[in-house]
Amino acid sequence: MAAGSINRWLGGATAVAQVCHYTPTNQLVGDEFKLTVYGAAGDTEVITSGVLTGTPSVQTVVEALKTAWNLSSDTLCAGITATEDNLKVILTADVAGTPFRVVPTVVDAGAGAVATHVETISVENDSPYEAITAANWSLGTAPVDGELIVYDGSAGDDATRKYDCDWRRYNFVTGVLNAGDSRVERGYTGIISLTGDPWEVVFEYLGTKRWCILNGTSVCYIQLTTKSTYKTCQQITVLSGSVYIYSDASDNDWGDILALGGILYVADETIFDKITMLGSTTIVSIGVDCTDVSGNDCEIYVHDGAMTSDSHIGSFCKIGGGTFTWGSEAKQAGYGAVDVEADYVEVFDTGIFYWNVVANTSQVSRIKQFQLSGGGKLDTSAAVGAAGDKVVGTAGGGEESRIWSDSIFDTNNGYDNISMAGGSPAPSINVFGSGSIIKPTEYELTEL
């Protein structure tokens, strides 16, 4: 179809069992033929003919592979039956609509003509859940470059929800999709792709913008990929559901992220420029080492909801409502000996910044400068991340942090690990009006 055509996910196609053929040639003594089956999470199992001896024939190879496959107790081989016809191994899914991915290889011993091992797909898997199945789409074909991909109430229902959409076979067989746009609308309740094998997509230009809007009550795993000229998305908007986003490489830029509802998980090393969060029930979790496309720290704006980040913070971190937790318990051990820094933090109105990050004694967590106003709170009172030092300012940097009326810097976590950097000019904290610093009860913070 033409670029810009809308292709809606329907699901519900009739299931057909996948059948694949694997043909060895030029088999000689010392060669070893293999079949590697891949699981959804990237796990593998290798079935081998063993190293060939004597004067092996094609039949010798295919019988050895068939026998080894059917004797395997590995769960990845279960549900797939191996047969042979003296010339090739035939793998057939036991249950129609259940896809498998098997890659043939050969270790050539160099005894003569180069051995080969070739796959032929005899019958494509069709499934009510497969993105590659043409009958699952409103246009009667699997998506092509430039189409607008829409998940909405048009999708059919299985026993529990709208049909899930699995992109694994599409990613592997067809390659990446250069989508014109993608929208998940409120009527869609299914799951899009898998955590171990996300939907790989890039976004073509639509005028001057490339968009991804997610508004269903679904779960979506989506990854920008390097497999195309177009590697960025100007803006992704999450309105509801649970969304997991990834970047395949350092030039796969998600641009501006708007989290206005639902739950957003930003994977480790994901590339984006700015994230803005609103909505009292919105939840955002940002992994380790997330930066913009130039390697700089991303801008953060929190107006409501709850955000957690395990990445460095740059010069734009403004918390005007809701909570921002810097450092999750789950990722504390992941920093190693690398210092974690924030250039500037501004907390105002009802916003709360929880300073939890730091995992061990070889590491420093540093906020170079902060400003609290209108009731904003910088809180280090939690015992999370208390093993290492937390420092305000940089040695000789002379940064001035300010606490205005009704705002609080709470350092009372019961550990002697919070201090001011020294040097000349020394950084400082100035308190105005009814602003305050809550000091630990166990010791005196002389620098504060």
RAWODA-V554203 format. One record per helix or strand. SS is the DSSP state (@ for helix, = for strand). FROM is the first residue (numbers start at 1). LEN is the number of residues. Records with the same first field share a line. If there is no record, write none. Layout:
SS=FROM-LEN  FROM-LEN
//
This chain:
==6-4  16-1  19-7  32-7  44-5  80-5  89-5  101-7  116-8  126-1  130-1  137-1  148-4  157-1  162-1  165-2  177-3  181-4  191-2  194-1  197-1  199-5  206-1  209-1  211-4  219-6  235-4  242-6  253-1  256-4  263-4  271-1  274-4  283-4  291-1  299-4  306-4  313-1  317-3  323-4  340-3  345-4  352-4  364-4  370-4  377-3  389-4  400-4  408-3  418-3  428-4  436-3
@=58-14  134-3  168-7  329-7
//
